Amino acid sequence: MFVPPKAFTYLAQGIKSAVTVPVLASNRINDPRAGEAIIQQGEADMVTMARALLADPDLPRKAWQGDVDRIVHCIACNQGCFDNIFQLRPATCLVNPWAGLEGEVEMSTPAREKKVLVVGGGPAGMKAACTAAERGHRVLLVEKENQLGGQLLLNRDIPGRKDMVTAANDLAGNMKALSVDTVLAKEVDHAFVKDMAPDAVIVATGARPVLPDTPGVEDDKVVQAWDVLCGKERLGKRVVIVGGNAVGLETALYIANQGTLSPEVLHFLVANRAETWETLEILVNRGNKTVTVLEMRNKAGQDVGASTRWTVLSELRRLGVTILTGTKATEITAEGVKIEKEGRHDLVPADSVVIAVGSRPDSKIVNALQNIVPEVLVVGDAKEPRNALEAIKEGFLAALSV
């Protein structure tokens, strides 16, 4: 995802300017409109798509029929394709969980139409709703927040992760096209379910972040990573993040990037030679905060895929983020965070402390469904915290079983 769409088209254009044979542009071209623009503007004669067709094998047909708004776009996350291939496992796809399972599962028409209630509008819930509706069920999805997307939306302002929001938008668009009824800003309870009397309920209520029992964790300077990524918290200059897995590292990227030059401003300054190249490099690579990540284990980002982890760590190094592994936060004080590393104790100064130590399922609604719904399935983080690839696949398979 750190590679911008059409990033290497300039190479095709350079080759095309020097040869007379047809030239193809490739890599991070995931939409027919983008491909059409490349050809119309003379940058290349043709475009190729690979992962884009793993994400949506029907992309060419949808483009041909003018149904481009229903295309499910490749988001270049690499979680299902490259990460699996590197481990000698069959390729699949985060946004298309059917990929690799075509010979094992069937999108069959149900014996009878059912009234299906999906509780939760995150990736698992939206995929379950789309799949159930596609099979022919009547589907109602209820989300307690005022927007769909769940944790995918936390990626909106993280450098190199913004396309996760594209996955949420594609799911929402397909729900609309499949006539899935949707209710936002509504908390589902026993009375609601009893009154609706669904034949099946798919619980996809997600998870809630964990707060550790570290002394001082109730201090005003302590905030949750999810709230930071939502833009709800204002941070001081010196930031310590407790937790060095995916959420912690991605939060570090978000914070360390604050105060750096945006691509648009950089283009303006370069084009007008407003600053020296040395100054521009400093402004691109350093923000207005110092960030330190504390991870108890000896390796940070253990839940990040192999094809992405090295780029995340590289970006953090570029932005000057310090990562301390094998380090335990023992206390949060007015001065910062007391740590223990290899038997030694120290203090990391901090104006703000961000907690990113994991999450726990938010599945309390399941108890309210006892004895009033004949079929109840729990998917995604509501069952057990996991990544988006696993959550979407679980929602898909649950809807196939209804």
PyMOL commands that set and color helices and strands:
alter all, ss='L'
color gray80, all
select helices_A, chain A and resi 9-16+32-40+51-55+59-64+68-70+82-86+123-135+150-155+163-177+190-196+225-229+246-256+263-271+277-285+306-318+365-368+380-382+388-401
alter helices_A, ss='H'
color red, helices_A
select strands_A, chain A and resi 24-25+46-47+115-119+138-143+181-184+200-203+207-209+222-224+238-242+290-294+322-324+327-332+336-341+344-349+352-355+359-361+375-378
alter strands_A, ss='S'
color yellow, strands_A
deselect
rebuild
show_as cartoon
